[in-house]
Amino acid sequence: QVQLVESGGGLVQAGGSLRLSCAASGRTFRTYDMGWFRQAPGKEREFVVAISWSGSSTYYGDSVKGRFTISRDNAKNTVYLQMNSLKPEDTAVYYCAARPATGWGYDLSNSYRYWGQGTQVTVSS
């Protein structure tokens, strides 16, 4: 069982930056792929970014490429999402997700077993 707790959300002006953190419980964190998804009001959940269990591979959604960066610290059981050049359309609840290392389908939300409660990110224009 893995519990995920996100933090770092908030209100920021367009062009600004935020860093989200996702702290995981348990000793198996280093064997899990980690992902970030987001959901805006009235929209479906959207893949943002993912990182493999080792940190050697990362995958980005088209809308955030070049602006967001995912990283992980397995010693701290934490994954980070650095968000730069934020836009109003980035406004959403951001969810951290985890799954046992799989090696494929990083953008598939239904492949993730554990989810955090979400953190709100609001970007004002």
C-alpha positions as CSV (number, residue, x, y, z in Angstrom):
1,Q,0.0,0.0,0.0
2,V,1.3,3.5,-0.9
3,Q,-0.1,6.7,0.3
4,L,0.6,9.9,-1.7
5,V,0.4,13.4,-0.4
6,E,0.7,16.4,-2.7
7,S,1.7,19.9,-1.7
8,G,2.9,23.1,-3.3
9,G,-0.2,24.2,-5.1
10,G,-1.5,27.8,-5.0
11,L,-2.3,30.9,-6.9
12,V,0.3,32.3,-9.3
13,Q,0.2,34.9,-12.1
14,A,0.7,33.9,-15.7
15,G,4.4,33.5,-16.5
16,G,5.2,32.5,-12.9
17,S,6.4,29.2,-11.4
18,L,5.4,26.7,-8.9
19,R,6.9,23.5,-7.6
20,L,4.7,20.6,-6.6
21,S,5.8,17.8,-4.3
22,C,4.4,14.4,-3.8
23,A,5.5,12.5,-0.7
24,A,5.0,8.8,-0.7
25,S,4.7,6.4,2.2
26,G,6.2,2.9,2.2
27,R,9.5,1.3,1.4
28,T,8.6,0.4,-2.2
29,F,8.6,3.9,-3.6
30,R,11.8,3.2,-5.6
31,T,10.1,0.4,-7.5
32,Y,7.2,2.6,-8.6
33,D,6.6,4.7,-11.8
34,M,5.3,8.1,-10.8
35,G,3.0,10.4,-12.7
36,W,1.2,13.7,-12.5
37,F,-2.2,14.2,-14.0
38,R,-4.5,17.2,-13.8
39,Q,-8.2,17.9,-14.1
40,A,-9.8,21.2,-14.8
41,P,-13.5,21.9,-14.1
42,G,-15.7,20.3,-16.7
43,K,-12.8,18.5,-18.3
44,E,-11.5,15.0,-18.3
45,R,-8.4,14.1,-16.4
46,E,-5.3,14.9,-18.4
47,F,-1.8,13.3,-18.4
48,V,0.9,15.8,-17.5
49,V,4.1,14.0,-17.0
50,A,5.6,10.8,-15.7
51,I,8.9,9.4,-14.6
52,S,10.2,5.8,-14.5
53,W,11.0,4.0,-11.2
54,S,14.7,4.7,-11.7
55,G,14.3,8.3,-12.9
56,S,16.1,7.5,-16.1
57,S,13.1,8.1,-18.3
58,T,10.6,10.9,-18.4
59,Y,7.5,11.5,-20.4
60,Y,5.7,14.8,-21.0
61,G,2.3,15.8,-22.3
62,D,2.4,18.0,-25.4
63,S,0.9,20.9,-23.6
64,V,3.7,21.1,-20.9
65,K,6.8,20.2,-22.9
66,G,9.5,22.7,-22.4
67,R,7.8,24.3,-19.4
68,F,7.4,21.5,-16.8
69,T,10.1,19.2,-15.4
70,I,9.6,16.1,-13.3
71,S,12.2,14.6,-11.0
72,R,12.3,12.2,-8.1
73,D,14.4,11.6,-5.0
74,N,14.1,8.0,-4.0
75,A,16.0,8.6,-0.8
76,K,13.2,11.0,0.3
77,N,10.3,9.1,-1.3
78,T,9.3,12.2,-3.1
79,V,8.6,13.2,-6.7
80,Y,8.6,16.8,-7.8
81,L,7.0,18.8,-10.6
82,Q,8.6,22.1,-11.4
83,M,6.2,24.2,-13.4
84,N,7.6,27.3,-15.2
85,S,6.0,29.8,-17.6
86,L,2.6,28.9,-16.3
87,K,-0.5,29.8,-18.3
88,P,-4.1,30.3,-17.3
89,E,-4.9,27.0,-19.1
90,D,-2.7,25.2,-16.6
91,T,-5.3,25.9,-13.9
92,A,-6.5,22.5,-12.6
93,V,-6.3,20.1,-9.7
94,Y,-3.0,18.3,-10.0
95,Y,-2.9,14.6,-8.9
96,C,0.1,12.5,-8.1
97,A,-0.1,8.8,-9.1
98,A,2.0,5.7,-8.6
99,R,2.1,2.2,-10.0
100,P,4.5,-0.7,-9.9
101,A,7.2,-0.3,-12.6
102,T,5.7,-1.2,-15.9
103,G,7.7,0.3,-18.7
104,W,4.9,1.3,-20.9
105,G,1.7,3.4,-21.0
106,Y,2.9,6.1,-18.8
107,D,0.1,8.4,-20.0
108,L,-2.7,6.0,-19.1
109,S,-4.4,7.0,-15.9
110,N,-6.1,3.7,-15.4
111,S,-2.6,2.0,-15.2
112,Y,-1.9,3.8,-12.0
113,R,-2.8,2.1,-8.8
114,Y,-2.4,4.8,-6.2
115,W,-3.5,8.4,-6.2
116,G,-3.1,11.4,-4.0
117,Q,-5.9,13.7,-3.0
118,G,-4.9,16.5,-5.4
119,T,-3.6,20.0,-5.0
120,Q,-5.2,23.1,-6.7
121,V,-3.1,25.2,-9.1
122,T,-4.6,28.4,-10.2
123,V,-3.0,30.6,-12.8
124,S,-4.4,34.1,-13.2
125,S,-4.1,36.1,-16.4
